[in-house]
């Protein structure tokens, strides 16, 4: 019974990244170890590999291991991040640095070499991104617009 519960728990952990990647989600187990899984036990083993080795998190962050998204790595989580961190993000953008701004850069997969430009671009467009009527959705739209207008950052714009 313990093995069944553990299997269900690990499969549940992998469902976060399931999207279009089948029942095991994305990760090393799905892409490399069991790429042609058709049997239920192969899916369970792939999900267990994905969930227990930490590679699924890496895949989602880096946009690899089958965790790619048409709008960039973790694109679906960017809006959630904005929803949960809007006030602190606004405070960080206002001063051009901070933990929440760094976390947004990470979620949006901004390369280390481009993070200073990312922070500076957002800071110089603070009132555009965080105007009085701003919502987390409109702020994210403006963040992407600011990046799209930048020669260095347009590759990150959704």
PEHU-V639325 format. One record per residue. N is the residue number from 1. RES is the residue in three letters. SS is DSSP state (~ for helix, > for strand, _ for the rest). Layout:
# PEHU-V639325
n res ss
N RES SS
N RES SS
This chain:
# PEHU-V639325
n res ss
1 UNK _
2 UNK ~
3 UNK ~
4 UNK ~
5 UNK ~
6 UNK ~
7 UNK ~
8 UNK ~
9 UNK ~
10 UNK ~
11 UNK ~
12 UNK ~
13 UNK ~
14 UNK ~
15 UNK ~
16 UNK ~
17 UNK ~
18 UNK _
19 UNK _
20 UNK _
21 UNK _
22 UNK _
23 UNK _
24 UNK _
25 UNK _
26 UNK _
27 UNK _
28 UNK ~
29 UNK ~
30 UNK ~
31 UNK ~
32 UNK ~
33 UNK ~
34 UNK _
35 UNK _
36 UNK _
37 UNK _
38 UNK _
39 UNK _
40 UNK ~
41 UNK ~
42 UNK ~
43 UNK ~
44 UNK ~
45 UNK ~
46 UNK ~
47 UNK ~
48 UNK ~
49 UNK ~
50 UNK ~
51 UNK ~
52 UNK ~
53 UNK _
54 UNK _
55 UNK ~
56 UNK ~
57 UNK ~
58 UNK ~
59 UNK ~
60 UNK ~
61 UNK ~
62 UNK ~
63 UNK _
64 UNK _
65 UNK _
66 UNK _
67 UNK _
68 UNK _
69 UNK _
70 UNK _
71 UNK _
72 UNK _
73 UNK _
74 UNK _
75 UNK ~
76 UNK ~
77 UNK ~
78 UNK ~
79 UNK ~
80 UNK ~
81 UNK ~
82 UNK ~
83 UNK ~
84 UNK ~
85 UNK ~
86 UNK ~
87 UNK ~
88 UNK ~
89 UNK ~
90 UNK ~
91 UNK ~
92 UNK ~
93 UNK ~
94 UNK ~
95 UNK ~
96 UNK _
97 UNK _
98 UNK _
99 UNK ~
100 UNK ~
101 UNK ~
102 UNK ~
103 UNK ~
104 UNK ~
105 UNK ~
106 UNK ~
107 UNK ~
108 UNK _
109 UNK _
110 UNK _
111 UNK _
112 UNK ~
113 UNK ~
114 UNK ~
115 UNK ~
116 UNK ~
117 UNK ~
118 UNK ~
119 UNK ~
120 UNK ~
121 UNK ~
122 UNK ~
123 UNK ~
124 UNK ~
125 UNK _
126 UNK ~
127 UNK ~
128 UNK ~
129 UNK ~
130 UNK _
131 UNK _
132 UNK _
133 UNK _
134 UNK _
135 UNK _
136 UNK ~
137 UNK ~
138 UNK ~
139 UNK ~
140 UNK ~
141 UNK ~
142 UNK ~
143 UNK ~
144 UNK ~
145 UNK ~
146 UNK ~
147 UNK ~
148 UNK ~
149 UNK _
150 UNK _
151 UNK _
152 UNK _
153 UNK _
154 UNK ~
155 UNK ~
156 UNK ~
157 UNK _
158 UNK _
